[in-house]
Amino acid sequence: MHSTDTPALPAAPQPARATPAAAGAAHTPDKPLPRYTTAGLMQDQREIEIEHAGRIYRLRITQLNKLILTA
């Protein structure tokens, strides 16, 4: 499967760029992290490709229902 064959996921809200002072700041409860379900990500597939920083990663669900991310 190539990244051009898969539908695009809805864009997650993009956080503001961290400044050096904020880079080490902990996550605050007033701004919850975006959450995705594996059903939404995988769309009835056992394996998908994720492109990040010019590299392709594979996310797959194992026979024991665990997630594995590989480069």
LINRA-V523397 format. One record per run of one state. SS is the DSSP state (~ for helix, > for strand, _ for the rest). FROM is the first residue (numbers start at 1). TO is the last residue. If there is no record, write none. Layout:
# LINRA-V523397
ss-><SS	SS>
from-><FROM	FROM>
to-><TO	TO>
This chain:
# LINRA-V523397
ss-><_	~	_	>	_	>	_	>	_>
from-><1	38	43	47	53	55	62	67	71>
to-><37	42	46	52	54	61	66	70	71>
